[in-house]
């Protein structure tokens, strides 16, 4: 059975810092809110459009939701939809894969095979 993947969008500098340190408390908004924001495959495009419009150099990083443990909470956010929020540091070793998200003429271009 395939488990659900969740996604974190990082700016290039945030991605580099994450790789170097091996862990992160997230982007400034994550630190401010006290948890790391993730999106599901169905939510990630809207997240990019809402919070990263016109930004270049973004990286999409995939994680396995079930592997996050009990500190991953599903909480109501935009439009009442449940979003995954992680209440601990995120470890680089938890990343499944990463891909650049280029900015195209109609917004960010995501991999077609998001699970």
N, CA, C and O atoms as CSV, one atom per row, in Angstrom:
chain,resi,resn,atom,element,x,y,z
A,1,UNK,N,N,0.836,-1.185,0.000
A,1,UNK,CA,C,0.000,0.000,0.000
A,1,UNK,C,C,0.883,1.252,0.000
A,1,UNK,O,O,1.834,1.354,0.775
A,2,UNK,N,N,0.566,2.163,-0.846
A,2,UNK,CA,C,1.348,3.392,-0.956
A,2,UNK,C,C,0.890,4.381,0.109
A,2,UNK,O,O,-0.308,4.563,0.322
A,3,UNK,N,N,1.837,5.010,0.766
A,3,UNK,CA,C,1.497,5.987,1.784
A,3,UNK,C,C,1.414,7.376,1.170
A,3,UNK,O,O,1.913,7.609,0.069
A,4,UNK,N,N,0.788,8.286,1.881
A,4,UNK,CA,C,0.602,9.636,1.383
A,4,UNK,C,C,1.883,10.455,1.499
A,4,UNK,O,O,2.545,10.465,2.536
A,5,UNK,N,N,2.208,11.130,0.424
A,5,UNK,CA,C,3.316,12.066,0.461
A,5,UNK,C,C,2.777,13.461,0.737
A,5,UNK,O,O,1.699,13.833,0.273
A,6,UNK,N,N,3.552,14.226,1.504
A,6,UNK,CA,C,3.251,15.632,1.737
A,6,UNK,C,C,4.449,16.423,1.257
A,6,UNK,O,O,5.544,15.878,1.115
A,7,UNK,N,N,4.245,17.714,1.005
A,7,UNK,CA,C,5.247,18.507,0.306
A,7,UNK,C,C,5.544,19.809,1.025
A,7,UNK,O,O,4.660,20.452,1.591
A,8,UNK,N,N,6.814,20.175,0.985
A,8,UNK,CA,C,7.282,21.450,1.525
A,8,UNK,C,C,7.917,22.227,0.382
A,8,UNK,O,O,8.763,21.697,-0.338
A,9,UNK,N,N,7.515,23.470,0.214
A,9,UNK,CA,C,8.120,24.360,-0.770
A,9,UNK,C,C,9.151,25.206,-0.039
A,9,UNK,O,O,8.849,25.852,0.964
A,10,UNK,N,N,10.365,25.190,-0.557
A,10,UNK,CA,C,11.446,25.968,0.046
A,10,UNK,C,C,12.068,26.892,-0.996
A,10,UNK,O,O,12.181,26.542,-2.171
A,11,UNK,N,N,12.467,28.074,-0.543
A,11,UNK,CA,C,13.242,28.961,-1.397
A,11,UNK,C,C,14.651,28.391,-1.499
A,11,UNK,O,O,15.060,27.607,-0.642
A,12,UNK,N,N,15.392,28.766,-2.523
A,12,UNK,CA,C,16.721,28.197,-2.766
A,12,UNK,C,C,17.628,28.328,-1.539
A,12,UNK,O,O,18.311,27.368,-1.180
A,13,UNK,N,N,17.647,29.483,-0.898
A,13,UNK,CA,C,18.513,29.684,0.270
A,13,UNK,C,C,18.065,28.798,1.436
A,13,UNK,O,O,18.899,28.274,2.175
A,14,UNK,N,N,16.745,28.630,1.600
A,14,UNK,CA,C,16.233,27.758,2.668
A,14,UNK,C,C,16.611,26.307,2.401
A,14,UNK,O,O,16.968,25.573,3.322
A,15,UNK,N,N,16.531,25.899,1.138
A,15,UNK,CA,C,16.894,24.540,0.754
A,15,UNK,C,C,18.379,24.291,1.014
A,15,UNK,O,O,18.746,23.247,1.554
A,16,UNK,N,N,19.227,25.233,0.639
A,16,UNK,CA,C,20.664,25.089,0.856
A,16,UNK,C,C,20.982,24.997,2.349
A,16,UNK,O,O,21.797,24.172,2.764
A,17,UNK,N,N,20.343,25.840,3.149
A,17,UNK,CA,C,20.576,25.820,4.596
A,17,UNK,C,C,20.112,24.493,5.196
A,17,UNK,O,O,20.768,23.952,6.086
A,18,UNK,N,N,18.992,23.971,4.714
A,18,UNK,CA,C,18.454,22.690,5.172
A,18,UNK,C,C,19.444,21.564,4.858
A,18,UNK,O,O,19.733,20.724,5.709
A,19,UNK,N,N,19.951,21.560,3.640
A,19,UNK,CA,C,20.913,20.523,3.240
A,19,UNK,C,C,22.191,20.608,4.070
A,19,UNK,O,O,22.732,19.581,4.482
A,20,UNK,N,N,22.670,21.805,4.312
A,20,UNK,CA,C,23.915,21.992,5.064
A,20,UNK,C,C,23.756,21.570,6.527
A,20,UNK,O,O,24.627,20.895,7.077
A,21,UNK,N,N,22.652,21.963,7.153
A,21,UNK,CA,C,22.445,21.694,8.579
A,21,UNK,C,C,21.908,20.287,8.836
A,21,UNK,O,O,22.114,19.723,9.911
A,22,UNK,N,N,21.213,19.721,7.832
A,22,UNK,CA,C,20.604,18.406,8.013
A,22,UNK,C,C,19.278,18.445,8.737
A,22,UNK,O,O,18.649,17.411,8.957
A,23,UNK,N,N,18.854,19.642,9.106
A,23,UNK,CA,C,17.572,19.825,9.774
A,23,UNK,C,C,17.141,21.271,9.610
A,23,UNK,O,O,17.948,22.134,9.265
A,24,UNK,N,N,15.861,21.529,9.859
A,24,UNK,CA,C,15.357,22.895,9.742
A,24,UNK,C,C,14.132,23.077,10.634
A,24,UNK,O,O,13.393,22.132,10.912
A,25,UNK,N,N,13.943,24.307,11.068
A,25,UNK,CA,C,12.700,24.688,11.742
A,25,UNK,C,C,11.765,25.352,10.739
A,25,UNK,O,O,10.698,25.846,11.102
A,26,UNK,N,N,12.181,25.356,9.467
A,26,UNK,CA,C,11.339,25.859,8.394
A,26,UNK,C,C,11.665,27.280,7.976
A,26,UNK,O,O,12.666,27.867,8.387
A,27,UNK,N,N,10.797,27.800,7.157
A,27,UNK,CA,C,10.907,29.165,6.652
A,27,UNK,C,C,10.503,30.139,7.766
A,27,UNK,O,O,9.965,29.710,8.787
A,28,UNK,N,N,10.751,31.433,7.587
A,28,UNK,CA,C,10.362,32.400,8.625
A,28,UNK,C,C,8.889,32.289,9.046
A,28,UNK,O,O,8.584,32.445,10.229
A,29,UNK,N,N,7.981,32.028,8.119
A,29,UNK,CA,C,6.558,31.892,8.485
A,29,UNK,C,C,6.342,30.668,9.369
A,29,UNK,O,O,5.483,30.689,10.250
A,30,UNK,N,N,7.107,29.603,9.145
A,30,UNK,CA,C,6.995,28.407,9.975
A,30,UNK,C,C,7.443,28.714,11.402
A,30,UNK,O,O,6.771,28.351,12.368
A,31,UNK,N,N,8.579,29.382,11.518
A,31,UNK,CA,C,9.108,29.743,12.835
A,31,UNK,C,C,8.111,30.641,13.559
A,31,UNK,O,O,7.856,30.465,14.751
A,32,UNK,N,N,7.551,31.605,12.831
A,32,UNK,CA,C,6.570,32.534,13.408
A,32,UNK,C,C,5.320,31.794,13.895
A,32,UNK,O,O,4.800,32.090,14.971
A,33,UNK,N,N,4.842,30.833,13.102
A,33,UNK,CA,C,3.609,30.117,13.446
A,33,UNK,C,C,3.832,28.990,14.446
A,33,UNK,O,O,2.873,28.496,15.039
A,34,UNK,N,N,5.084,28.572,14.645
A,34,UNK,CA,C,5.389,27.530,15.617
A,34,UNK,C,C,5.262,26.113,15.087
A,34,UNK,O,O,5.274,25.156,15.860
A,35,UNK,N,N,5.142,25.973,13.776
A,35,UNK,CA,C,5.098,24.659,13.145
A,35,UNK,C,C,5.518,24.793,11.695
A,35,UNK,O,O,5.517,25.888,11.133
A,36,UNK,N,N,5.880,23.658,11.091
A,36,UNK,CA,C,6.296,23.640,9.689
A,36,UNK,C,C,5.089,23.324,8.821
A,36,UNK,O,O,4.437,22.294,8.991
A,37,UNK,N,N,4.804,24.219,7.895
A,37,UNK,CA,C,3.680,24.073,6.975
A,37,UNK,C,C,4.016,23.093,5.856
A,37,UNK,O,O,5.083,23.177,5.248
A,38,UNK,N,N,3.112,22.174,5.590
A,38,UNK,CA,C,3.206,21.276,4.442
A,38,UNK,C,C,1.913,21.397,3.642
A,38,UNK,O,O,0.937,21.988,4.103
A,39,UNK,N,N,1.919,20.836,2.452
A,39,UNK,CA,C,0.723,20.742,1.617
A,39,UNK,C,C,0.623,19.337,1.064
A,39,UNK,O,O,1.626,18.636,0.928
A,40,UNK,N,N,-0.600,18.929,0.746
A,40,UNK,CA,C,-0.805,17.667,0.038
A,40,UNK,C,C,-0.630,17.921,-1.456
A,40,UNK,O,O,-0.475,19.065,-1.884
A,41,UNK,N,N,-0.654,16.864,-2.236
A,41,UNK,CA,C,-0.540,17.008,-3.688
A,41,UNK,C,C,-1.651,17.893,-4.240
A,41,UNK,O,O,-1.429,18.654,-5.182
A,42,UNK,N,N,-2.843,17.800,-3.662
A,42,UNK,CA,C,-3.971,18.605,-4.148
A,42,UNK,C,C,-3.860,20.064,-3.726
A,42,UNK,O,O,-4.464,20.935,-4.352
A,43,UNK,N,N,-3.095,20.342,-2.671
A,43,UNK,CA,C,-3.005,21.697,-2.121
A,43,UNK,C,C,-1.783,22.479,-2.579
A,43,UNK,O,O,-1.780,23.708,-2.516
A,44,UNK,N,N,-0.745,21.786,-3.039
A,44,UNK,CA,C,0.559,22.425,-3.212
A,44,UNK,C,C,0.581,23.490,-4.303
A,44,UNK,O,O,1.300,24.480,-4.168
A,45,UNK,N,N,-0.166,23.321,-5.352
A,45,UNK,CA,C,-0.179,24.332,-6.417
A,45,UNK,C,C,-0.793,25.639,-5.918
A,45,UNK,O,O,-0.278,26.720,-6.202
A,46,UNK,N,N,-1.885,25.536,-5.179
A,46,UNK,CA,C,-2.523,26.732,-4.620
A,46,UNK,C,C,-1.611,27.391,-3.577
A,46,UNK,O,O,-1.550,28.617,-3.490
A,47,UNK,N,N,-0.915,26.584,-2.800
A,47,UNK,CA,C,0.043,27.121,-1.827
A,47,UNK,C,C,1.110,27.939,-2.538
A,47,UNK,O,O,1.442,29.042,-2.104
A,48,UNK,N,N,1.644,27.408,-3.622
A,48,UNK,CA,C,2.671,28.132,-4.384
A,48,UNK,C,C,2.116,29.442,-4.930
A,48,UNK,O,O,2.771,30.481,-4.846
A,49,UNK,N,N,0.918,29.395,-5.485
A,49,UNK,CA,C,0.319,30.597,-6.069
A,49,UNK,C,C,0.026,31.647,-4.994
A,49,UNK,O,O,0.203,32.842,-5.230
A,50,UNK,N,N,-0.415,31.210,-3.831
A,50,UNK,CA,C,-0.794,32.136,-2.767
A,50,UNK,C,C,0.413,32.723,-2.036
A,50,UNK,O,O,0.428,33.916,-1.734
A,51,UNK,N,N,1.418,31.905,-1.750
A,51,UNK,CA,C,2.515,32.339,-0.889
A,51,UNK,C,C,3.848,32.569,-1.611
A,51,UNK,O,O,4.762,33.170,-1.047
A,52,UNK,N,N,3.960,32.092,-2.853
A,52,UNK,CA,C,5.240,32.188,-3.566
A,52,UNK,C,C,5.069,32.741,-4.984
A,52,UNK,O,O,5.920,32.505,-5.841
A,53,UNK,N,N,3.994,33.462,-5.238
A,53,UNK,CA,C,3.728,33.973,-6.584
A,53,UNK,C,C,4.926,34.750,-7.109
A,53,UNK,O,O,5.490,35.592,-6.410
A,54,UNK,N,N,5.307,34.458,-8.350
A,54,UNK,CA,C,6.390,35.151,-9.051
A,54,UNK,C,C,7.777,34.923,-8.455
A,54,UNK,O,O,8.730,35.583,-8.869
A,55,UNK,N,N,7.918,33.996,-7.486
A,55,UNK,CA,C,9.243,33.703,-6.927
A,55,UNK,C,C,9.912,32.614,-7.751
A,55,UNK,O,O,9.297,31.601,-8.087
A,56,UNK,N,N,11.168,32.838,-8.067
A,56,UNK,CA,C,11.948,31.844,-8.791
A,56,UNK,C,C,12.856,31.106,-7.811
A,56,UNK,O,O,13.056,31.549,-6.680
A,57,UNK,N,N,13.396,29.988,-8.254
A,57,UNK,CA,C,14.344,29.251,-7.435
A,57,UNK,C,C,13.717,28.413,-6.335
A,57,UNK,O,O,14.368,28.110,-5.335
A,58,UNK,N,N,12.460,28.037,-6.511
A,58,UNK,CA,C,11.796,27.231,-5.485
A,58,UNK,C,C,12.122,25.751,-5.663
A,58,UNK,O,O,12.375,25.275,-6.770
A,59,UNK,N,N,12.107,25.043,-4.536
A,59,UNK,CA,C,12.368,23.607,-4.525
A,59,UNK,C,C,11.207,22.925,-3.819
A,59,UNK,O,O,10.780,23.351,-2.746
A,60,UNK,N,N,10.703,21.865,-4.433
A,60,UNK,CA,C,9.644,21.049,-3.845
A,60,UNK,C,C,10.297,19.818,-3.219
A,60,UNK,O,O,11.036,19.092,-3.882
A,61,UNK,N,N,10.016,19.593,-1.932
A,61,UNK,CA,C,10.602,18.463,-1.222
A,61,UNK,C,C,9.460,17.584,-0.728
A,61,UNK,O,O,8.513,18.069,-0.109
A,62,UNK,N,N,9.561,16.277,-1.009
A,62,UNK,CA,C,8.511,15.323,-0.639
A,62,UNK,C,C,8.903,14.570,0.626
A,62,UNK,O,O,10.071,14.258,0.858
A,63,UNK,N,N,7.884,14.291,1.434
A,63,UNK,CA,C,8.049,13.535,2.676
A,63,UNK,C,C,6.898,12.549,2.795
A,63,UNK,O,O,5.837,12.749,2.203
A,64,UNK,N,N,7.108,11.488,3.559
A,64,UNK,CA,C,6.062,10.510,3.811
A,64,UNK,C,C,5.319,10.934,5.077
A,64,UNK,O,O,5.916,11.024,6.150
A,65,UNK,N,N,4.029,11.190,4.951
A,65,UNK,CA,C,3.249,11.687,6.082
A,65,UNK,C,C,3.315,10.734,7.280
A,65,UNK,O,O,3.514,11.178,8.411
A,66,UNK,N,N,3.150,9.443,7.044
A,66,UNK,CA,C,3.128,8.480,8.148
A,66,UNK,C,C,4.455,8.416,8.897
A,66,UNK,O,O,4.482,8.053,10.073
A,67,UNK,N,N,5.537,8.760,8.242
A,67,UNK,CA,C,6.858,8.699,8.864
A,67,UNK,C,C,7.136,9.892,9.774
A,67,UNK,O,O,8.126,9.892,10.506
A,68,UNK,N,N,6.281,10.897,9.738
A,68,UNK,CA,C,6.494,12.105,10.535
A,68,UNK,C,C,6.185,11.878,12.016
A,68,UNK,O,O,6.620,12.653,12.868
A,69,UNK,N,N,5.438,10.822,12.322
A,69,UNK,CA,C,5.126,10.522,13.712
A,69,UNK,C,C,3.988,11.365,14.262
A,69,UNK,O,O,3.240,11.997,13.516
A,70,UNK,N,N,3.877,11.360,15.578
A,70,UNK,CA,C,2.730,11.993,16.240
A,70,UNK,C,C,2.810,13.511,16.277
A,70,UNK,O,O,1.836,14.170,16.641
A,71,UNK,N,N,3.951,14.073,15.905
A,71,UNK,CA,C,4.083,15.533,15.907
A,71,UNK,C,C,3.556,16.159,14.615
A,71,UNK,O,O,3.596,17.379,14.458
A,72,UNK,N,N,3.064,15.334,13.692
A,72,UNK,CA,C,2.397,15.835,12.493
A,72,UNK,C,C,0.905,15.875,12.784
A,72,UNK,O,O,0.285,14.851,13.072
A,73,UNK,N,N,0.349,17.061,12.704
A,73,UNK,CA,C,-1.075,17.265,12.986
A,73,UNK,C,C,-1.769,17.750,11.719
A,73,UNK,O,O,-1.219,18.550,10.962
A,74,UNK,N,N,-2.977,17.257,11.502
A,74,UNK,CA,C,-3.795,17.715,10.381
A,74,UNK,C,C,-4.774,18.736,10.926
A,74,UNK,O,O,-5.654,18.410,11.723
A,75,UNK,N,N,-4.608,19.992,10.482
A,75,UNK,CA,C,-5.390,21.081,11.052
A,75,UNK,C,C,-6.066,21.905,9.965
A,75,UNK,O,O,-5.543,22.070,8.863
A,76,UNK,N,N,-7.245,22.418,10.308
A,76,UNK,CA,C,-8.014,23.233,9.368
A,76,UNK,C,C,-7.273,24.528,9.076
A,76,UNK,O,O,-6.748,25.181,9.978
A,77,UNK,N,N,-7.241,24.882,7.805
A,77,UNK,CA,C,-6.593,26.113,7.378
A,77,UNK,C,C,-7.421,26.709,6.254
A,77,UNK,O,O,-8.631,26.884,6.396
A,78,UNK,N,N,-6.778,27.021,5.145
A,78,UNK,CA,C,-7.415,27.680,4.011
A,78,UNK,C,C,-8.735,27.007,3.633
A,78,UNK,O,O,-8.753,25.834,3.261
A,79,UNK,N,N,-9.812,27.735,3.726
A,79,UNK,CA,C,-11.116,27.218,3.328
A,79,UNK,C,C,-11.588,26.031,4.157
A,79,UNK,O,O,-12.458,25.280,3.717
A,80,UNK,N,N,-11.031,25.854,5.342
A,80,UNK,CA,C,-11.421,24.738,6.196
A,80,UNK,C,C,-10.758,23.416,5.841
A,80,UNK,O,O,-10.991,22.405,6.504
A,81,UNK,N,N,-9.930,23.418,4.794
A,81,UNK,CA,C,-9.237,22.189,4.399
A,81,UNK,C,C,-8.207,21.810,5.457
A,81,UNK,O,O,-7.622,22.678,6.106
A,82,UNK,N,N,-7.989,20.507,5.623
A,82,UNK,CA,C,-6.988,20.030,6.569
A,82,UNK,C,C,-5.612,20.048,5.924
A,82,UNK,O,O,-5.403,19.477,4.854
A,83,UNK,N,N,-4.679,20.713,6.593
A,83,UNK,CA,C,-3.298,20.807,6.131
A,83,UNK,C,C,-2.385,20.132,7.141
A,83,UNK,O,O,-2.638,20.195,8.344
A,84,UNK,N,N,-1.314,19.482,6.661
A,84,UNK,CA,C,-0.353,18.877,7.582
A,84,UNK,C,C,0.607,19.923,8.157
A,84,UNK,O,O,1.230,20.692,7.425
A,85,UNK,N,N,0.706,19.926,9.491
A,85,UNK,CA,C,1.589,20.839,10.213
A,85,UNK,C,C,2.488,20.013,11.122
A,85,UNK,O,O,2.003,19.165,11.871
A,86,UNK,N,N,3.780,20.252,11.061
A,86,UNK,CA,C,4.747,19.498,11.855
A,86,UNK,C,C,5.256,20.348,13.016
A,86,UNK,O,O,5.791,21.439,12.819
A,87,UNK,N,N,5.078,19.829,14.224
A,87,UNK,CA,C,5.449,20.548,15.442
A,87,UNK,C,C,6.787,20.060,16.001
A,87,UNK,O,O,6.902,19.773,17.192
A,88,UNK,N,N,7.768,19.974,15.155
A,88,UNK,CA,C,9.140,19.641,15.551
A,88,UNK,C,C,10.052,19.986,14.384
A,88,UNK,O,O,9.581,20.341,13.304
A,89,UNK,N,N,11.366,19.879,14.605
A,89,UNK,CA,C,12.307,20.106,13.513
A,89,UNK,C,C,12.104,19.060,12.424
A,89,UNK,O,O,11.734,17.917,12.692
A,90,UNK,N,N,12.350,19.474,11.219
A,90,UNK,CA,C,12.292,18.584,10.063
A,90,UNK,C,C,13.705,18.135,9.739
A,90,UNK,O,O,14.615,18.956,9.629
A,91,UNK,N,N,13.885,16.840,9.587
A,91,UNK,CA,C,15.218,16.288,9.330
A,91,UNK,C,C,15.416,16.029,7.837
A,91,UNK,O,O,14.509,15.544,7.159
A,92,UNK,N,N,16.589,16.350,7.337
A,92,UNK,CA,C,16.911,16.118,5.930
A,92,UNK,C,C,16.786,14.629,5.591
A,92,UNK,O,O,16.403,14.270,4.478
A,93,UNK,N,N,17.107,13.783,6.543
A,93,UNK,CA,C,17.033,12.334,6.316
A,93,UNK,C,C,15.608,11.862,6.044
A,93,UNK,O,O,15.410,10.752,5.552
A,94,UNK,N,N,14.619,12.686,6.357
A,94,UNK,CA,C,13.219,12.329,6.114
A,94,UNK,C,C,12.769,12.634,4.684
A,94,UNK,O,O,11.721,12.159,4.248
A,95,UNK,N,N,13.548,13.416,3.966
A,95,UNK,CA,C,13.171,13.798,2.601
A,95,UNK,C,C,13.225,12.589,1.673
A,95,UNK,O,O,14.202,11.841,1.672
A,96,UNK,N,N,12.175,12.407,0.890
A,96,UNK,CA,C,12.122,11.320,-0.094
A,96,UNK,C,C,12.795,11.728,-1.395
A,96,UNK,O,O,13.570,10.966,-1.972
A,97,UNK,N,N,12.491,12.931,-1.848
A,97,UNK,CA,C,13.064,13.470,-3.074
A,97,UNK,C,C,12.842,14.970,-3.117
A,97,UNK,O,O,12.052,15.517,-2.347
A,98,UNK,N,N,13.544,15.625,-4.022
A,98,UNK,CA,C,13.328,17.056,-4.241
A,98,UNK,C,C,13.409,17.350,-5.735
A,98,UNK,O,O,14.115,16.677,-6.486
A,99,UNK,N,N,12.678,18.359,-6.134
A,99,UNK,CA,C,12.693,18.800,-7.533
A,99,UNK,C,C,12.543,20.315,-7.583
A,99,UNK,O,O,11.841,20.909,-6.765
A,100,UNK,N,N,13.198,20.918,-8.534
A,100,UNK,CA,C,13.020,22.350,-8.750
A,100,UNK,C,C,11.606,22.598,-9.256
A,100,UNK,O,O,11.022,21.761,-9.944
A,101,UNK,N,N,11.069,23.755,-8.907
A,101,UNK,CA,C,9.747,24.166,-9.398
A,101,UNK,C,C,9.967,25.421,-10.243
A,101,UNK,O,O,9.926,26.533,-9.717
A,102,UNK,N,N,10.199,25.257,-11.537
A,102,UNK,CA,C,10.445,26.438,-12.376
A,102,UNK,C,C,9.201,27.324,-12.478
A,102,UNK,O,O,8.066,26.857,-12.378
A,103,UNK,N,N,9.451,28.593,-12.676
A,103,UNK,CA,C,8.372,29.557,-12.863
A,103,UNK,C,C,8.123,29.712,-14.353
A,103,UNK,O,O,8.975,30.199,-15.096
A,104,UNK,N,N,6.939,29.288,-14.775
A,104,UNK,CA,C,6.568,29.406,-16.178
A,104,UNK,C,C,5.696,30.623,-16.415
A,104,UNK,O,O,5.435,31.384,-15.483
A,105,UNK,N,N,5.243,30.822,-17.635
A,105,UNK,CA,C,4.420,31.994,-17.962
A,105,UNK,C,C,3.073,31.997,-17.232
A,105,UNK,O,O,2.474,33.055,-17.037
A,106,UNK,N,N,2.598,30.813,-16.831
A,106,UNK,CA,C,1.299,30.713,-16.150
A,106,UNK,C,C,1.445,30.287,-14.695
A,106,UNK,O,O,0.503,29.748,-14.115
A,107,UNK,N,N,2.605,30.519,-14.100
A,107,UNK,CA,C,2.830,30.132,-12.704
A,107,UNK,C,C,3.876,29.035,-12.615
A,107,UNK,O,O,4.555,28.721,-13.593
A,108,UNK,N,N,3.992,28.460,-11.434
A,108,UNK,CA,C,5.000,27.429,-11.211
A,108,UNK,C,C,4.625,26.132,-11.909
A,108,UNK,O,O,3.450,25.779,-12.019
A,109,UNK,N,N,5.651,25.433,-12.378
A,109,UNK,CA,C,5.458,24.184,-13.097
A,109,UNK,C,C,5.855,23.035,-12.169
A,109,UNK,O,O,7.024,22.867,-11.821
A,110,UNK,N,N,4.850,22.252,-11.781
A,110,UNK,CA,C,5.045,21.142,-10.855
A,110,UNK,C,C,5.202,19.825,-11.588
A,110,UNK,O,O,4.725,19.669,-12.712
A,111,UNK,N,N,5.875,18.875,-10.947
A,111,UNK,CA,C,5.941,17.527,-11.545
A,111,UNK,C,C,4.529,16.981,-11.746
A,111,UNK,O,O,3.651,17.194,-10.910
A,112,UNK,N,N,4.321,16.295,-12.826
A,112,UNK,CA,C,2.984,15.773,-13.127
A,112,UNK,C,C,2.626,14.563,-12.288
A,112,UNK,O,O,1.454,14.201,-12.184
A,113,UNK,N,N,3.632,13.932,-11.685
A,113,UNK,CA,C,3.386,12.680,-10.974
A,113,UNK,C,C,3.322,12.852,-9.456
A,113,UNK,O,O,3.717,11.947,-8.719
A,114,UNK,N,N,2.837,13.986,-8.983
A,114,UNK,CA,C,2.710,14.156,-7.534
A,114,UNK,C,C,1.757,13.100,-6.984
A,114,UNK,O,O,0.661,12.896,-7.507
A,115,UNK,N,N,2.202,12.429,-5.912
A,115,UNK,CA,C,1.408,11.334,-5.340
A,115,UNK,C,C,0.531,11.829,-4.218
A,115,UNK,O,O,-0.206,11.047,-3.619
